[in-house]
Amino acid sequence: MKQILMLLCLFLLCKVTIEAQTTSSVLIENTNIIDVTTGKIKPKQHLLIEGDKIVTISSKKITPKETAIRIDGTDRYVMPGMIDTHIHFFQTGGLYTRPDALDLKHIISYEDEIQFAKVMVPDSFKRYLRLGITSVMDVGGPFYNFHIRDSIAKSNLSPNVYVTGPLFSPYQPEAFSKLEDIPIEKITTIEHATALFNKMLPFRPDFIKIWYITGRGITAEQSYPVVKHISKLTHEHNLKLTVHATNLKTAKLAVQAGADILVHSVRDELVDEEFINLLKKNKVTYIPTLLVSKNYGKSFRAQPDNHPQDLAFANAKIYGTLTDLKKLSDKDIPERIKNLRDKNQSLEEQYHKSDSTMLRNLKILNDNKVNIATGTDAGNIGTMHASSYIQELEAMQKSGMSNMDILKASTVNAATGFGLEKHLGTVEEGKLADLILLDKNPIADIQNLNHIAEVLKDGKVLNIKTLIKETPEEIVQRQVNAYNARDIEAFMDTYAEDIKIYKFPNELSMDSKDEMRKRYEPMFEKYDNLYCGIKNRIVLKDNVIDREYVIRGDGFSEVIAVYKVKDGKISKVTFLK
């Protein structure tokens, strides 16, 4: 027995020694550090990371350990990892994810959709990291959220995950009422509020969320005593209170009740001096979420923006659902959606007032030094996890915010709003080494956030080229999405350089990527209604067999396409007509 114990101790000692030896430090040399607090750039800096922390920042050269990873930062820019302060993991971003808004349960059951939302969480983690988003806040969902934070995030490469449980709400959508794990709880009394709070507390929520909505016979004044009580419980336990309140009157009441964070824009009227002073006096953080509402409208019309980030980095299967209404028969589409599409009103006309009000309010609040933080509300229909982030920044830019103010909103302001400024949000000694190394300066152009050279999470250098590993089905679906978007670059990017296209059984039709481009580019330019719908799909290892129906101009055709995927690209296609 003694020998066994000695061998065990020796094994453990060796294991610790080996792990210590293989733990590398990272040195980023001669780089430009973006100080998001001052808005200035510190040139020719050397940054040493040990473990998961930044330990030294110096203008003088640093001699690291021999085992250190050295990164040349010359002519590059280091900034803190970005933070998305408003997401929902229980929602996928696809067409079937909110049956209370669009009921298509007869097409895909909500139970199946919820299960898929769980399955895709690790994939979403990697997409966030790939785009330099190293922290996310899930602002309301089922109790499963705590499992995501405490188990899934710990067993997978992930951003920092902060969560709460179910939303406290005066109203519960019927679609959620029969679920075992409910994301939105109907809370109408102080007793109900206390019971849910006490049920949630052992799971250690990072903050609390109230869905402070009005309508359906519910007024903000009626709900106020319950909101005030939840605020009291929240602050007694040293937690932050986040509140959904989109009307000025309700938002004022929310702040008076003790809200620390407003998770949406005020969109019904322009903010006034009273509101500005309330936010500043109470140090309230304001998250504008400018795009989420309009993204619902675009999806209901099957007209997604096809932003380059979505085509390149959104989960392809989820993004592909946003045009599914094109292939559904009239009997399968809810009457409300048909009426919406039949109205002779453009999206711009439909959303003009609220869009304009939100942008103007953001500019007013930012000019008045209210703490603005970036959040997307990703997971809602049409708002993709991770890839929606840069689009939200573009919308914030339209309000008149400077690039530097947007970078602050995405880093230090977000960390401060959630009480995490001691650990996150700036490039400083002692803070977590969650960093982005950029080839171009994002202060000069916010689009330079697309030029990521390296992402570091907890001091580990991630391989962004291989971080997202897509299945053959996802690669083929990304190709379909790009085809429907008529984006020739995104379309061609899914194909191998030596792609071969055949007519069944073995008649060679196209023999190179250049030949494909010559064939498809004029088609993409000519037809504005190009659409490929998938009727059936079979996946056999690296082969994807699609039964497709294609709309092109006034024509319509059906085809069987057999795709062969190799090394992440489509290498061969055989068409049967």
Secondary structure, 3 states (H helix, E strand, C coil): CHHHHHHHHHHHHHHHHHHHHHCCCEEEEEEEEEECCCCEEEEEEEEEEECCEEEEEECCCCCCCCCCEEEECCCCEEEECEEEEEECCCCCCCCCCCCCCCCCCCCCCHHHHHHHHHHCHHHHHHHHHHCCEEEEEECCCCCHHHHHHHHHHHHCCCCEEEECCCEEECCCCHHHCCCCCCCEEECCCHHHHHHHHHHHHHHCCCEEEEECCCECCECHHHHHHHHHHHHHHHHHCCCEEEEECCCHHHHHHHHHHCCCEECCCCCCCCCCHHHHHHHHHCCCEECCCCCHHHHHHHHHCCCCCCCHHHHHHCCHHHHHHHHHHHCCCHHHCCHHHHHHHHCCCCHHHHHHHHHHHHHHHHHHHHHCCCEECCCCCECCCCCCCCCCHHHHHHHHHHCCCCHHHHHHHCCHHHHHHCCCCCCCCCCCCCCECCEEEECCCCCCCHHHHHCEEEEEECCEEECCCCCCCCCHHHHHHHHHHHHHHCCHHHHHCCEEEEEEEEECCCEEEECCHHHHHHHHHHHHHHCCCCEEEEEEEEEECCEEEEEEEEEECCEEEEEEEEEEEECCEEEEEEEEC
